[in-house]
Structures are given as C-alpha cells and as structure tokens.
Amino acid sequence: MYTILGTVTARPETRDELFVLLQAQVAPTRAEAGCIDYDLHVDAADPCVFVFYENWTDRAALDAHLAMPHLRPLLSQIDRLLACPVEIRPLTLLSAQVG
C-alpha cells in the first residue's frame, strides 16, 4: 500500500472556489483503479488548508491518478488558487508492524 497526505492551501480570496474543485475530485478518484481511500479534510484551525488522506495500492496507481483528465480543471488554475505549492508527504504505516 502507498499512503500520502496531500496538503493544498488556498488563497483566502479563492478558498470557496478551490473547495468546490477539490470536492469534485473525490467521487471520480475513489472510482479509479488502485484507489483504496481518498478522503478530503479541512484544517480545524485554518479553513484555507485542505488535506487529502490517500491510500493507493502502489505508487504506480498514484502516478496514474495524477494524470487523470478529471484533475485538469484544478491543475489548470493551481497557480491562481493556491497560496503555496501542493505538499505531498508519503507515509509509512507502522501500526501494522506492532504485535
């Protein structure tokens, strides 16, 4: 399994527009081959910070996701909508290793 946290920070003036675009990614992404979980969160202290918690079967599935056409409406406007670059943080599961 390949797990990531993807953090997307909106400019305050584009927060609502970005939220709509991010929400639109959830259903088609969950239907993709290799998607185990794809959950959108908002930071409890900062409504401009959105976090995706994602589990994929492997890195290749994530790479295929990043090339999907349903991401184009978001990716084509990313510089205008975001306050900083998207942060993608790969995670390693440790609890499965605990007896």
Backbone hydrogen bonds, N-H to C=O, Kabsch-Sander energy under -0.5 kcal/mol:
donor,donor_aa,acceptor,acceptor_aa,energy
2,Y,56,W,-3.1
3,T,91,L,-0.7
4,I,54,E,-2.3
5,L,89,R,-2.1
6,G,52,F,-2.5
7,T,5,L,-0.6
7,T,87,E,-3.0
8,V,50,F,-3.0
10,A,8,V,-0.6
10,A,48,C,-3.1
11,R,81,L,-2.4
14,T,11,R,-1.7
15,R,11,R,-0.7
15,R,12,P,-0.8
18,L,14,T,-2.8
19,F,15,R,-2.5
20,V,16,D,-1.8
21,L,17,E,-1.8
22,L,18,L,-2.8
23,Q,19,F,-2.7
24,A,20,V,-1.8
25,Q,22,L,-1.4
26,V,22,L,-0.6
26,V,23,Q,-1.1
27,A,23,Q,-0.6
29,T,25,Q,-1.9
30,R,26,V,-2.6
31,A,27,A,-1.1
32,E,29,T,-1.6
35,C,32,E,-1.7
36,I,34,G,-0.6
36,I,55,N,-2.8
37,D,55,N,-1.7
39,D,53,Y,-2.5
41,H,51,V,-2.6
43,D,46,D,-0.5
43,D,49,V,-2.9
49,V,46,D,-2.0
50,F,8,V,-3.2
50,F,48,C,-0.6
51,V,41,H,-2.2
52,F,6,G,-3.0
53,Y,39,D,-2.5
53,Y,51,V,-0.5
54,E,4,I,-2.5
54,E,52,F,-0.6
55,N,37,D,-2.3
56,W,2,Y,-2.9
57,T,34,G,-2.2
61,A,58,D,-0.6
62,L,58,D,-1.4
63,D,59,R,-2.6
64,A,60,A,-2.3
65,H,61,A,-2.1
66,L,62,L,-2.3
67,A,63,D,-0.6
67,A,64,A,-1.0
68,M,65,H,-2.0
71,L,68,M,-1.5
72,R,69,P,-1.5
74,L,71,L,-0.6
75,L,71,L,-2.9
76,S,72,R,-2.7
77,Q,74,L,-1.5
78,I,75,L,-0.8
80,R,77,Q,-0.6
81,L,77,Q,-2.0
82,L,78,I,-2.2
83,A,9,T,-2.8
84,C,9,T,-0.7
87,E,7,T,-2.4
88,I,86,V,-0.6
89,R,5,L,-3.1
89,R,87,E,-0.6
91,L,3,T,-2.8
97,Q,94,L,-1.9
98,V,95,S,-1.0
